[in-house]
């Protein structure tokens, strides 16, 4: 391949990834990337110039936004525009807890992980885990006189208060309605963001919904957090906090 062909192959791949977020490894645009080191280098330079990163996983190639140096719109601003359940910044914080709870299931023991991959999580199960997390963190924050929330940069008091005041869900004609002013509404808003990128599949019934992860979910999780060396100590402590939440018997807000 000459220089023009290399640059064209790199540009077409990055442009397509920008639109679709990921492509299967057998896609025609991915072939030059797999076969040519020069194309890979060109893709890397092109992606980095926009604050992006291209990562190849087992079945797909993904494009990721770099957290601090991307030309892309601020993620919070993007969520404010697109998330229908958004009311204020505390809603976004709570949705972050929902995502954290969902992602933590990918790091469970093998039996729990297999069950989650096959059966997923119902919105009721997610609500229970979020409630336990916020209750537990609220207690830790009180005991530490606010040090816990400062150390972890968590708006514990605000999230706990908002979550406690939200209704569980709303029934309309015998079916669950995911309105903004409900816990299920915030959960649905968070899960739908994952569904947009085909990271989860949502099964809806009259009384609840259930989300199950797709292979793309695990690939993007590995692509984003595969190199945890810099954050391993903090990650390990955070996992302990999550395990404390799952083991506690606290229920309800």
N, C-alpha and C positions, 0 to 999 in steps of 0.2 A: 504494500500500500504506500502511495506517495503521501506527502504532507497534507495536501488538500483532501484526500480520501480519509485520512486519519481524523482530521478536524471535523469533517462532515459526519463521520460515524459517531464521534464523541458528542457533537452538538445534537444530533437526532436522538441519541439515547437519553441525554440529560433532559431535552425538551419533552420527550414522551414520559419520562419518569416524573417530571414536574407536574404533568397533567394527571397521571394515574397513581402516583405514589410508589408503585412497584410494578414489576413485569416478571412473568415466568422466565426461567433461565433458558427455555427453548424458543423464546421469541426471537424473530429474525434480527431485531435491533440489538439484541444482547450478544449474538454470536461474535461480532468483531471484538467486543469487550473481553470475552472469554479467551479468544484465540490470539489477541495481540497485546503485548505489554505496552506498546506505543499508544494504542487506543486507551488502555487503562490509565496511563499517565496523563493523557490529554483530558480524559473524563475527570480525573481527580483535580487537575488544575482548574478546569472550567467550573466544576462544582464548588471548589474552595473560593473561587472569585466571587461567588454569590452567597457565601456562607452556608454552603450545603455539603453533604457528604453522601457518597454512593457506596453501598455495602452489598456484597453478594452473599446470600445465604444458601441453604440446601436446595430450595426449590424456586426461590425468587431473588431478584435483585431489587434493592430498595433505595430510595432517596430520603435523607433525613435532614432536617433543619438544624444547624449548629445553634446551641442555646444563646451564645453571646455576641456573635459577629455576623449574623445573617441580615441580608437586605430585606428579608421577609417581614411582614407586618408583625408587630409585637404580639405574641400568642394570646395575651390577655385581651387585647383589642379585637383580635380575630374571634375569640370566644364570645365576647360581648355582642358582636354582630350576628353570629350564627346560632348561638344556643338559645332556643326559644324559652327555656325555663329560667334564663338569667334575669334576676331582678337587681342584685347589687353584688359587690365584691365578695360578701360572705357566702353567697350562693356558689360562686366559683370556687371558693376555698373548700366548701363541702363536696362539690363535685370532684375536687382533687382527692379528697378522702375516699370517695367512691372508687375512683380509678386505682388508688393505692390498694384498697381492699381487693379489687379484682386482680390486680397484678400480683399481689401476695399469694394468691391461690396457685400461681404458676411455680412457686418456690416451696410448695408443701412436700411432705413425704410422698413416696411413689404411689401408695394406695389412694391417698386423698387426691393426688394430681390426676390419676387415671379416672377416678370418679368424676372429677370436675370436667375433664376433657370429654367424657361421655355424656354426663347429665347436666353440666353447666351449673349456674346459680340462678335461683329464682329471685325476683325483686324482693320478696319477703326475707330471703336469706341474706341478701346484700344489706337490707335495712337493719337487720339484726346485728350484723357485723359492724356497720357504721355506728349504730347506737351504742354498742359496747365500746367501740374505740373512743368515741367522744366522751362517754361517761367516765371511762378509765382515765383518759388524759385530763379531764376536768378535775378528777380527784387528785391526780399527780400534781396538777398546777396549784391546787389549793394547798396541798401538803408542802410544796416547795415555795409557797408565797410568790408565785408567778415566775419563778426561775425556769421551770420546765418549758413554758411557752416561749420565753425569750431564747433559751438555748437552742430550741428546735425551730424557731421562727414560725410558730403556729399560733393562729388567732383562736386559741382554745376556748376562751370565754365567749367570744362572739359566735363561734360555730355551735357550741353547746346550747347557748340560749336560743339561737334561731332554730336549730333542729328540734329542741324541746317544744317550741311553740307550733311547729308545723303539724298539720293533721296527717294521719297515716296515708289515706288516699280518699277519693270521692267516688261514690257509686252513682251512675246515671243509667236508668233503665236496666238495673241489675248487672251492669258491667263496670269494671274499674275505669275511672277516668284519670288520666295523668295530668292534673292541673298543676299550675306553677306553685300554688300555695300548699303543696303536699310533699311528703317525703318521697313517695313513688314518682312524683313529677320531676324532682331533682335527680333521682336515680335514672329515670328514663332519659332525661336530657344528657346525662353523662354517658350512658350506654350507647345512645344514638350517635354520639361523636365517634365512638369506636366502630359502630356499624358503618359509618360513612366510608371508612378506610377498609371495610371488609375484614376487620379484625375479629368481629364476633357476629354470631347469627342470633337474632331475636325471635323467639317463638311466643306468640301472644294468645292468651285465652281470655275468657270472660272475667276471671277473678285475679289473674296475675300475668306476668310475663317471665320468661326464662331466657337467659343469654348463655350461649356456649361459645368457646373460643374456636377460631379457625387456625389452620397452620400459619397463616400470615401473622396472627397475634404473637405466637412464640418466636417467629423469625424477627419481627420488629423489636420485640423485647430484648432478644439477644443482640440484635444490631445496635440498639441504643445503649444497653447496659452491659454488653459482653465484657468490656474491659473495666472492671470495678476496682482496680488496684488502688486508685487515689481515694476512693470512697469506702473501701471495704470495712474499716473499723466502724464508721458511722452507719453503714448498711447493716452490719451485724447487730449493732445496738437497736436499730430500728426494727429488725426482725424479732428481737426479743420483746419489744413493746407490743408488736402484733400478736405474738404467741401469748403474751400475758392477757391480751384482750380476748383471744379465742378461748382461753382456759377459764376466765372468770365467769361467775354465774350471774353477773349483773345483767338485768334486762330492762328495757323500756327507758324512756326519757322522762 
